[in-house]
Amino acid sequence: WGFHPVREALRSKHREIIRLWATPEAAGRLEAEISTRGIEPRLTTLEDLNQRLPQDSVHQGLLLEAKPLASIDIADLPEKGLVLVLDQVTDPHNVGAIVRTAAAFAVDAIITTERHSPAMTGVLAKSASGGLEHVPLCVVVNLARALEALGDKGYQRVGLDSDGPASLEDTDIARPLALVLGAEGKGLRRLSRENCDVLARLD
């Protein structure tokens, strides 16, 4: 829900749309995208959308039901890529902000786990403000093995850790690069730290 997430989902050739609820005014703002997609929005009221969505959702008159985006494989990552690896980052608002920032900086992919990570649903999509459609997701079962696979592909794996020996600015980094972000509060897990080439802190 929300203007930017819905607009970017409608524009994305990777997103399969099921149905769109919109107020007449909101549908008018997305007339071009709706027409290009060839869908018929279900015109509704703000009150109806409020009933369908979690309390205090800032939906701006739009609610889109769509199928999840397909996960890519580590083998599909570019040779000189830049990826973010999320080690049990669980707050959907935090992950949404990471996705939004990753889209702004043209990150090639975000790697996350099937378990101990938020579902890519409305709260996260709203926080990502459309970025979810622009950064491929790579969902893995075992993060330690994924980090090993990144190392095999030549990626430098930099774990962001508040106790890192040097600041990120003072750390020699080069592409292909994987920045590994730890969970809120707990930070990086032991196996994740052990599968990083270097640890660096953000001062």
N, C-alpha and C positions, 0 to 999 in steps of 0.2 A: 504494500500500500504506500501511497504517497506519490507525488508527481514524478520526481526523478527516477525512482526505482521502476515505476510502471512504464514510463516513457522509454527507458533504456531496454527493458525487457521486450517491449513491442518492437524496438528497432533491431534487436539481436536476432540473427539468423539461426542461432543455436538454441533459442528458447522456444519450446512448444507451448502454445497458449491453449488453455482450456476454456475460460470465460472471463469476461471483464464486466465488472459493475462500475457504473460511473454516474455522477450527477450530470444533467444536461450541460451545465457550464463546464465541468471538467472534461467531458467528452469533446466539447468544442475546442478546448485547448490542445487536444491530441488528435484532432480531425485527420491530419495528414498521416500520422502513424497508424491510426485505426483503419483508414482507407487502404493504405499500403498492405496491411495485414489481411484485409478482406474479412474482418470480423464484425459482428453486430453486437455492440455493447448493450448490456441490460441496464436501461436507464432507471435510476433509483433516487432516493433522497439521502441527505446527510444523516437523518435519524435512523434509516435502515442500515446504513454502513456502520454507524455507531453500535448498533445491535450485533452486527456480524463480527466485529473486531474487538480486540482487548481494550479495556478501559483506557482512556486518554491517548489512543492511537491518533497520530497526526496524519490522517489519510488524504486530506485535500480533495475529497470527493472521488477517490479512486481505490478500487480493490481488484487485483488481478489474481486469478487462479491459473497456475502454470505447472508444468512438470519440472522436476529437478534437472539441473544441468548435468551432463555426463562428466564423469571424472576422467582426466587424462592419465597416462602412465608415465612413470619416471623416464622410461626409454624415449618418450616423446619430447623431453626437455631439450632446448637448443644447446649447442656445443659451448657457446659463450654466454649462457643465460645468467639471469639474476632471479633467485627464488627466495621466498620466505618459508621457513619451516616452523609450524606452531606446535609446541610441546605442551599439550593439554591446556591451552588457553580456552577457557570455558564460557566467559561472559559474552553473549551475542553482541552487546554494544561495543565491546573492545574488539572483537573479531571484525565487526562491521567497519569500525574506524581503521583497522589494519587493511582491510580490503579496499576501502576508499583511498587510502594513502598509496597502496600498491598500484592502483589504477592510475593515480596521478603521476607516479614515477615509472610507469611502464614496466612493472615487474612481470616476469614471464610466467610465473605460477606461484600458487600458495599450496604448500603441502601440509595436510592435516590428517588426523587419524579418524577411523570410523567411530571409535569410542572416545569418551572424555573430550568431546568437542561439540559445539552447539550445532543444531540443525540449521541448514541454510534456508530459513523461513522468513516470515514477515518482519520480525524485530531486527534481525540481522540485515536483511535486504534494505530496510529503511535506514539503518545506521550507515550502510555502505553507500547510500545515495546514488545508486546506479552502477557502482563499481563492480558489483557481482557479475555483471554481464561482460566485463572487460578483462578480468584476470582469471585464467584457467585454474581450476581446482584439481589437485591430485590427492585423492583420498586413499590412505594406506592402512593396512592392518597393524603393522609393526614399525614404529618410528625408527628404532635402532637399525633395523635392516634397511629402511629407506635411506638413512644417513650413510650406511655402508655403500649402498648403490650409487648415491651421489658422489661419494669418494671415488668409486670405480670409474665414474664418468669424468673424473678430473675436477670436480667442483671443490673449491676451498670452502670448508665448513667452519663458519665463525659463530660461536655460541655467545650470545649477549648475556653477560653475567655481571651483577653489581660488584662482585669480588674479583673480576678479571684483572690480570696483571698489568694491563695497559688500557688506555682509552681507545675507542674505535678509531679516533683521528690519528693516533700514534701507532696503529696496527697496519702492517703491510697487507693489503688486500688486493685481489685481482679477480677478474672474471675467468671462468665461470664461478659464481659465488652463491653460497647458500647462507643466509642469515637465520640463525636458530633462536627463536624467542620462547622463553619459558613461561610457565603458568603464573597467574596472578598470585603473589604471596610466596609460593613455593619455589619459583624459578625453574631452572632446568633440572630434569631428573638425572640420576647418576649415569645411566647408559647413554643418554643424550650428550652429556658433557664428555664422556669417554669417546664418543664418536665424532667429536669436533676436532678440527686441526688446531684451533686456537680459541681462547676465550678473550673477550674484550668487554669493557664496561662503557656505559654511556654516562659521562660525568654530568 
